[in-house]
């Protein structure tokens, strides 16, 4: 399975929307069928200093229906986005008899006055 990496941007303490990652097959752009997915773990590491922000939590992780759409989702907790930085984030999960993962980058920034006006 291939990784579909993007960069997502969130303001400090802004926990909506949840982080959603799409998983695609290695060959082509077909969505990976996640039927039978179990044990979804989410990890988050600071890219500047290597410190671990989230170490394999299972809390808040889902595979929204239908499983054939290949989507993984993490609902942010209060402490997840409390510090400005650039973070490497990834899911690990069990699918059948194998373990796999998908990855992305999340940037957490200070919300400026313009953004606050429209929130």
Beta strands, then each sheet from edge to edge (+ up, - down):
strand 1: 7-11
strand 2: 19-22
strand 3: 37-46
strand 4: 52-57
strand 5: 61-62
strand 6: 71-74
strand 7: 85-95
strand 8: 98-109
sheet 1: 1+ 8+ 7- 3+ 4-
sheet 2: 2+ 6- 5+
end
